[in-house]
Amino acid sequence: MKTFVIGDIHGAYRALKQCLERSGFDYGKDRLVVLGDVADGWREVAESFEELLKIRNLVYVRGNHDQWLAQWLEHGEQPLIWTIQGGLNSIRSYLENPELMKKHLDFLKSTKCYFIDEERRVYVHGGIKPDTPVEETEEQYLMWDRDLFVYRHEYDEIPRYREVYVGHTSIWRESHEPLKHGNVYFMDTGGGWEGKVSIMDVATKQFWQSDVVTDLYPGERGRF
């Protein structure tokens, strides 16, 4: 079994499919760790979740946009901070696929905010506190933190873990490819904006990318 990690998809189902196909991902044998935020952005949110749920060994790390989506699916909450950051397209997606609402809500409610694999690699959406075990870190921090990226030049690596994989902070204006600093890998290469979605084999560090997402959804707006 190979383990792959994929950055923020933000409703870009077509980009997700390209990443899975280009990497040669095996739906029945390989493991995929999703770093959260499949919700909010391009209009194929429900389709993206459905594709991921076909994967036998799926590990899903909940992101802040997924949390917003779950709150809408369960309680109808529509905070402005959510709707202006791609939430409206999530709403449209599920109004077009209402039969998937409960299924995807139940799935999101079953997810955790971190994953640690057999090799002590840790996967989170936002970030971790270098001096605190991820198991003892509050969920809000794991979903929302950006300090790991902002202050990355103040540390060489995170010694507690073999490697750290994060999404959340879109790096596409600085790097069009996954960015490595020490033993931390930043995987959000702008799939919700004008960048690409990226997938990586964590053993070999080989990665594959989708086309530029705006080319896959011409005339549409993602998280703008």
Residue pairs with C-beta under 8 A, 6 or more apart in sequence:
1 29
1 30
1 31
1 57
2 26
2 29
2 30
2 31
2 201
2 203
3 30
3 31
3 32
3 33
3 117
3 201
3 202
3 203
4 23
4 25
4 30
4 31
4 32
4 33
4 199
4 200
4 201
4 202
5 32
5 33
5 34
5 35
5 123
5 165
5 185
5 187
5 199
5 200
5 202
6 16
6 19
6 32
6 33
6 34
6 35
6 187
6 197
6 198
6 199
6 200
7 35
7 167
7 178
7 187
7 188
7 189
7 191
7 197
7 198
7 199
8 35
8 36
8 37
8 38
8 63
8 167
8 168
8 170
8 187
8 188
8 191
8 192
8 197
9 15
9 16
9 34
9 37
9 38
9 41
9 48
9 191
9 197
10 37
10 38
10 39
10 40
10 41
10 42
10 65
10 86
10 191
10 192
10 222
10 223
11 38
11 39
11 40
11 41
11 42
11 43
11 44
11 45
11 48
11 86
11 89
11 90
11 93
11 192
11 222
12 41
12 42
12 44
12 48
12 191
12 192
12 197
12 210
12 213
12 216
12 217
12 222
13 42
13 44
13 47
13 48
13 51
14 44
14 210
14 216
14 217
15 191
15 196
15 197
15 210
15 211
15 213
15 216
16 48
16 51
16 52
16 197
16 210
17 51
18 197
18 210
18 211
18 216
19 25
19 197
19 198
19 199
19 208
19 209
19 210
20 27
20 51
20 199
22 199
22 208
22 209
22 210
23 199
23 201
23 208
25 32
25 199
27 54
27 55
27 56
28 56
29 56
29 57
30 57
31 57
31 58
31 59
32 52
32 55
32 57
32 58
32 59
33 59
33 60
33 61
33 115
33 117
33 123
33 165
33 202
34 52
34 58
34 59
34 60
34 61
35 61
35 63
35 123
35 124
35 125
35 165
35 166
35 167
35 168
35 187
35 188
36 60
36 61
36 62
36 63
36 64
36 65
36 66
36 125
36 143
36 167
36 168
37 63
37 64
37 65
37 66
37 125
37 167
37 168
37 188
37 192
38 45
38 48
38 49
38 52
38 63
38 65
38 66
39 45
39 63
39 65
39 66
39 68
39 69
39 86
39 87
39 90
40 65
40 68
40 69
40 82
40 85
40 86
40 87
40 89
40 90
40 192
40 223
41 65
41 86
41 89
41 191
41 192
41 222
41 223
42 89
42 192
42 213
42 217
42 220
42 222
43 89
43 92
43 93
43 217
43 220
44 93
45 69
45 89
45 90
45 93
45 94
46 93
46 94
46 96
46 97
46 100
46 104
47 93
47 97
49 100
49 104
49 107
50 100
52 58
52 60
53 107
59 115
59 123
60 107
60 111
61 111
61 112
61 113
61 114
61 115
61 123
61 124
61 125
62 108
62 111
62 112
62 113
62 125
62 143
63 125
63 126
63 143
63 167
63 168
64 125
64 126
64 143
64 144
64 168
65 82
65 85
65 86
65 87
65 90
66 108
66 111
67 143
68 77
68 79
68 82
68 87
69 87
69 90
69 108
70 105
70 108
70 109
71 77
72 78
72 82
72 87
72 90
72 91
73 94
73 101
73 102
73 104
73 105
73 108
74 105
74 109
78 87
78 91
83 91
85 223
86 192
86 222
86 223
89 222
94 100
94 101
94 104
113 124
113 125
113 139
113 142
113 143
114 122
114 123
114 124
114 128
114 134
114 135
114 137
114 142
115 122
115 123
115 124
116 122
116 123
116 134
116 161
117 123
117 202
119 162
119 163
120 161
120 162
121 161
121 162
121 163
121 164
121 165
121 202
122 128
122 134
122 161
122 163
122 164
122 165
123 164
123 165
123 166
124 134
124 142
124 164
124 165
124 166
125 142
125 143
125 166
125 167
125 168
126 141
126 142
126 143
126 144
126 145
126 146
126 148
126 166
126 167
126 168
126 169
127 141
127 142
127 145
127 146
127 147
127 148
127 149
127 166
127 168
127 169
128 134
128 137
128 141
128 142
128 145
128 148
128 158
128 164
128 166
129 137
129 141
129 145
130 148
130 155
130 158
130 160
133 160
134 142
143 168
144 168
145 168
146 168
146 169
148 164
148 166
148 184
149 166
149 169
149 171
149 186
150 169
152 181
152 182
152 184
153 181
155 182
156 182
157 182
157 183
157 184
158 164
158 182
158 183
158 184
161 183
162 183
163 183
163 184
163 185
163 202
164 183
164 184
164 185
165 184
165 185
165 187
165 202
166 184
166 185
166 186
166 187
166 188
167 186
167 187
167 188
168 188
169 186
169 188
170 188
170 189
170 190
170 192
170 193
170 195
171 179
171 186
171 188
171 189
171 190
172 188
172 189
172 190
172 193
172 194
172 195
172 196
173 190
175 186
175 189
176 189
176 190
176 195
176 196
177 189
177 198
177 207
177 209
178 185
178 186
178 187
178 189
178 198
178 200
178 207
179 185
179 186
180 186
185 200
187 198
187 200
189 195
189 196
189 197
189 198
189 209
190 196
190 213
191 197
191 198
191 210
191 213
192 213
192 222
192 223
193 213
193 222
193 223
193 224
194 212
194 213
194 214
195 212
195 213
196 209
196 210
196 211
196 212
196 213
197 209
197 210
197 213
198 207
198 208
198 209
198 210
199 207
199 208
199 209
200 206
200 207
200 208
201 207
210 216
213 222
214 222
